[in-house]
C-alpha cells in the first residue's frame, strides 16, 4: 500500500512538472511548477497612448477637435481664400443713410456688407486670425505667470506658499471680467495688446492654484522621495521630477481657458476697450461695433457672435474630453 501511494504521488508530481492534467482526482488541469505565479501580459501602454485610445472613440472630443482644427486652419489661410479685401469699401456706393445704410446679400457678396461697404464674409474669415492670436497669446501669458507662481508655491512651501496663495486668493475674489475691464481701462490708448495683457493677468491665478496642487501631490511621491534619498539637489528635483509630472492637468486646463479668453476678449471689445483700428478685423471688435445697428440689422452681430460661440464650444469639448481621459477618477 505504501509503495502504491508513493508511486501515485510521484506520478502526480511528474504530471504537474510537465503541465499535463492530473492523473487522478477529477478533471481539473494543473499548471507547470515553472509557470506558477506567472501571468500573461502584453507590452505596457503609456498614459498618453491610453488616453488617445479613449479619445479617438469619444464623439465629443472628435467634434470639438474638428471645430478647433477648422478654426486654426481658417485663421492661417484666411487672407488667401477671402473672396475680397476686408478693408476695401466695394459696396460703399450702395449705402444710403436713410434707405439702405447696410448693403444686403448680393452676387459676389454672400453676407452683404457692413456700414462702410466692406464685405462681411471676408471680414469674418480674416477676423478669425486676430481672434486666434488674442486667445492664444492671452492663454500663454496666463500660463507662464501661473507656472511661475505655482512652481514657487508648490516647490518651496512655508511662507512662500502662504504669500503666493494669498495673492492668488485676492485675485480670485474679484470677478474675472471686472478685473480684466479694470486692467484694460488703465491704459490710455486701448489696443489689441492691452486686451491680451488684461486677459492674461486674469488667467494667472487659475493656473497657479492648479499647478500648486499638482506640485504638492508630487512632493511626496515615491520618485521624489527616492531622489532626495540619493542626495539630488532641490532645483533638479523640482524641474526634472516634480514640474514635468505636474503639467498634465495644467495643459488640459489651458484648452478650457483658451475658450474663456476668446469670450473675454470679445466682451472687452464689445465694451470699447479693444483695438479701435478696425482695418484688422476681429470677431469681438466686429460684435462691439455692430451694436448701433442691432435693432435694424441684427445679422451684423449674429455672425461674429455665432463664430465666437462655435469656436469656444470646440475648445471646451476638446478640453473636457482631455480632462476625462487623463484623470484616473473620471476615465471612461
Secondary structure, 3 states (H helix, E strand, C coil): CHHHHHHHHHHHHHHHHHCCCCCCCCCCCCCCHHHCCCCCCCCCCCHHHHHHHHHCCCHHHHHHHHHHHHHHHHHHHHHHHCCCCCCCCCCHHHCECCCECCCCCECCECCCECCCCCEHHHHHHHHHHHHHHHHHHHHHHHHHHHHHHHHHHHHHCHHHHHHHHHHHHHHHCCCHHHHHHHHHHHCCCCCHHHHHHHHHHHHHHHHHHHHHHHHHHHHCCHHHHHHHHCCCCHHHHHHHHHHHHHHHHHHHHHHHHHHHHHHHHHHHHHCCCCCCCCCCCCHHHHHHHHHHHCCCCCHHHHHHHHHHHHHHHHHHHHHHHHHHHHCCCCCC
